[in-house]
Amino acid sequence: MPFSSDKLYHHGGNLRELADKNNIRRQSIIDFSASINPLGPIPELNAILDNSIPEIMHYPDYGYKELRSAISRFGGWDQSMIVPGNGASELIYASPYIHEFKRALIAVPSYNDYTEAARRAGIPVEYYYCDESNNFQIDIRAFSSMIRPHDLIIIGRPNNPTCTVLTTGEIESLCIAHKESYFVIDESFIEFTSHESIAGKLPDNVLMIRSMTKFYAIPGLRLGYAVGAPHHMCELKKRCIPWGINCIAAKTGIASLENSGYQSHSREAIQRLLFNFFTKLNEFPELRIYPTNSNFFLVKLQPPLTGELIHRRLICKGIAIRQCTNFIGLDDSYIRIAVRTEPENAAFTSALDDILKDYGT
Ligand SMILES: Cc1ncc(COP(=O)(O)O)c(C=O)c1O
């Protein structure tokens, strides 16, 4: 079935629309539809907000020197390899302009904006469909055999919504085997995992993109960055808008990257929350929970349950989930659920229990 751009462009976390449609208060919704660190932003954020007020009257530093220097210290990359962006989104949408690509090849199901970014740049898109029976893991040999010179390949690592992760070795072997193709590796969720980043040994034909909105819980502030070979970064920068990052986001980014205590605490707490939530969800025979490498679960519902039904019943109880019908390669038998705090996860399982009892499954 063809997907219209509008349908593709639907995301999780759209609380205003959900609240208006269902006649509920936006503030009363527990949001399991966007996969954001449930611990919230760094504690220094309030002080940053207060101290930034005088700076609002000035333009941010055009070159974002301090922010790039903080990213450089955080990851050990040279500053010439770093381009910050207004969320990972700005960089994903800029990446198809780095070269003249003949085609974009995208493994699906995956984040729909990869397709949208290629389409907006006028690049034809083709898909590699991951096999459900293999938990949606990419079969690296089959995928590799589809790649042609001058392809743009975009891979989520971990991948949204399937939570799969290609190893750094697999990515490296793809990059070496296809030197005339270019690989965008979206590591927006990597900090939730214990997986090694591809950024430790970036081949020349790779652009690594990170979101800071998820792990550092600032989707409303917007921040991300890309790392790659300096000559590619010059091309990328040309496609980013001037002053795309506001001074508050830049300062919050620096403080977030420097707060290693917050980072390790978040990782430990989220691993615990994930384990407990997974154990509870797994008790429902009506659900198949796919293995996760991130802070969210892809779930398959047994008939007669559908994503639409679960969504309609949960939203009445003030709970938002991500329906998966607009992910290419998925349908209404799938939903995506983020992990949240212990009481919120308990509210979710209790609400789901009530719904499933009603359906006598
Ligand atoms: C896999 C993936 N990459 C990138 C983004 C965009 O992130 P940002 O908020 O930094 O623009 C999202 C948002 O949901 C995502 O799921």
The ligand as an SDF file (V2000), in Angstrom:
LIG
                    3D

 16 16  0  0  0  0  0  0  0  0999 V2000
   15.2090    7.0980   15.6490 C   0  0  0  0  0  0  0  0  0  0  0  0
   14.9870    8.5590   15.7920 C   0  0  0  0  0  0  0  0  0  0  0  0
   15.9190    9.4050   15.3280 N   0  0  0  0  0  0  0  0  0  0  0  0
   15.7600   10.7400   15.4370 C   0  0  0  0  0  0  0  0  0  0  0  0
   14.6260   11.2840   16.0070 C   0  0  0  0  0  0  0  0  0  0  0  0
   14.4890   12.7770   16.0980 C   0  0  0  0  0  0  0  0  0  0  0  0
   15.0270   13.2220   17.2880 O   0  0  0  0  0  0  0  0  0  0  0  0
   15.1220   14.7580   17.6650 P   0  0  0  0  0  0  0  0  0  0  0  0
   14.0590   15.0310   18.6820 O   0  0  0  0  0  0  0  0  0  0  0  0
   16.4920   14.9260   18.2270 O   0  0  0  0  0  0  0  0  0  0  0  0
   14.9270   15.5660   16.4270 O   0  0  0  0  0  0  0  0  0  0  0  0
   13.6420   10.4380   16.5110 C   0  0  0  0  0  0  0  0  0  0  0  0
   12.4310   10.9920   17.1440 C   0  0  0  0  0  0  0  0  0  0  0  0
   11.5440   10.3020   17.5600 O   0  0  0  0  0  0  0  0  0  0  0  0
   13.8330    9.0480   16.3970 C   0  0  0  0  0  0  0  0  0  0  0  0
   12.9180    8.1800   16.8600 O   0  0  0  0  0  0  0  0  0  0  0  0
  1  2  1  0
  2  3  1  0
  2 15  2  0
  3  4  2  0
  4  5  1  0
  5  6  1  0
  5 12  2  0
  6  7  1  0
  7  8  1  0
  8  9  2  0
  8 10  1  0
  8 11  1  0
 12 13  1  0
 12 15  1  0
 13 14  2  0
 15 16  1  0
M  END
$$$$
